[in-house]
Amino acid sequence: MLLTWGCHDKSIPGESMKRLRSLIPGIEYHEIENAGHLAHYEFPEQINPILIDFLMK
């Protein structure tokens, strides 16, 4: 399972990410600096390699 989160996300607080990560052991997690809720649109150059690598596993 893969989880990405934009550090400036105003919809989902960082505490929620911490809680989710604690509930799903082994989840692959990446924080995207300067990104908001739509990190995949804001920073595709950072998200796409993460997605490709994850899907290739």
Secondary structure by P-SEA (a helix, b strand, c coil): cbbbbbcccccccaaaaaaaaaaccccbbbbbcccccccccccaaaaaaaaaaaaac
